[in-house]
């Protein structure tokens, strides 16, 4: 093995000769020493090695400084006892053994030559040991030929190391130069428990931003013994009424949860950047009793429809004090979030992990009493916003709420279906796509006020025509030589008479009977322009659950993942805002569709649906993908879409600047080549 690595007898002999020379040189110095680890001159290691031993200088009767030289790099040792006792030379050996050192080495893979040196009383460095270290890479057993990716916990540690004293000094200068230096009232929600308060207080004490106060929501205090030791009898006032809050912003934190040391500084910086910010929230993760970080929650920018699924902005989040209005009871942060976002839309997201939830208080620990109260607050939300509906908790995913609307109106929905009249073999059986879809629309849908407009190429068979006639469908034809789906949809929209337009592929099968009611319910909220839904492949895997932009190009999230999974914090089982949804199932107000010019016919096959969503987005209208509504899309999962180069060129020309960043998907944070809303290191608890 040594020969393979380039070692041979000559090298071994050379090392022996060199070590003999070292011993001869040490005799002239008055250094006594022993290197405990490593014991041999050639050592195979995995990344790390700590060199230990002791070095004693008889001339100064003290421990000698020790260092390691690796090329031009120097690593100093840690001396456990700097000066020995002065009882005389007879006890020099015993004294020397107390003068221990340790040198931690972290080396990249490869062959590394290391010299361990000690400084004599004459201030000269003498080499006491020469090492040849063969550093092997860390491999995963299941993937032997790939380097191990750093875990999320390690990435947090590395990030914290980067915040050194120089950066802290710069932060202090920045704080001093701030135009506005807001004061934060940190309100610790104790919930009648003593434990874990201390670690929350410690995280507040470590804040680099100094302008804050601490309040408790009950009479419960930390244990007096620990409290006095750590905080020198610092008194924590109790929050009995809103008049006790003196800060410009309020930040609620549960006992046990922790703030990142730079949290308040980041909030203060955001206030100076966004002067009108009323609500500021940031990302979070989970910390356990060993100080290990896991399960990061990289949140989207302000997503009002996502807030009605669960309180995703809860922690860490600060509110302008004036928003903590009367009626805020029991310190329920969900109620506060719902009420505050109804009176202010000045909401800022900081895409940084600034809060660490205590492991026992994560979203997975959902109690029945909390669910009951959250449903009540959501019910009040519906009443305040002029809506009506039933609120239930998801049958499979605790903590996720489902709103089944009771429509206040009964608008006509025009369903436009472009088709070529194809027959496709599904599970070995021929399926007449357009006939199958039209039949299901009228037999499986509970919503009655609807019409169907079929746009074909003039090639439908007699049986297909009979099905359309039976269900009183409208029909128009596009007889152009080249296929242009955008033009077909525009023709259907002009022939429609409904208040709402539903664009639907002919290869769709209906799974959710109240799908039309669920989609229409979103338009009773202010500012919604487009509504889509979750589409599944015939085998039940996800085809579409929203569209995000990765490096400026649209991608389907969670494609080919299991259709019954919750997704990344309920991203594939509940409503969520996106920049775009697929035109395979898309609902929008008809007049709005016509006013904007319909689909851009320069995109005959692809991008027409995405471009439409982006156009409404520039007008301040939201796109919602209700992933609680599921339909089957008979598209083949193994087939990749073919996109013409001309379509891509037109899309980039029109929308390249608007899609550089996606406010609902943090590509750098997720670090995924395919958008999955999934952080691979979350699979196992670290």
Secondary structure, 3 states (H helix, E strand, C coil): CCCCCCCCHHHHHHHHHHHHHHHHHHHHCCEEEEEEECCCCEEEECCEEEEEEEEEECCCCEECCEEEEECCEEEECEECCCECCCCCHHHHHHHHHHCEEEEEEECCCEEEEEEEEEECCCCCEEEEEEEEEEECCCECCCCCCCECCCCHHHHHHHHHHHCCHHHHHHHHHHHHHCCCCCCEEEEEECCCCCCCHHHHHHHHHCCCCCCEEEEECCCCCCCHHHHHHHHCCCCCEECCCHHHCCCCEEEEEECCCEECCCHHHHHHHHHHHCCCCCEEEEEEEEECCCCCEEEEECCCCCCHHHHCCCCCCCCCEEEEHHHCCCCCCCCCHHHHHHHHHHHCCCEEEEEEEEEEEEHHHCCCCCCHHHHHHHHHHHHHHHHHCCCCEEEEECCCCCCCEEEEECCCCCCCEEEEEECCCCEEEECCEEEEHHHHHHHHHHHHCCCCCEEEEEEECCCCCHHHHHHHHHCCCEEEECCCCCCCHHHHHHHHHHHCCCCEEEEECCCEEECCCCHHHHHHHHHHCCCEEEEEEEEECCCCEEEECCEEEECCEEEECCCCCECCCCCCCCCCCCEEEECECCCCEEEEEHHHHHHCCCCCCCCCCCCHHHHHHHHHHCCCCEEEEEEEEEEEECCCCCCCCCCCHHHHHHHHHHHCCCCCCECCECHHHHCCCCCCCCCHHHCCCC
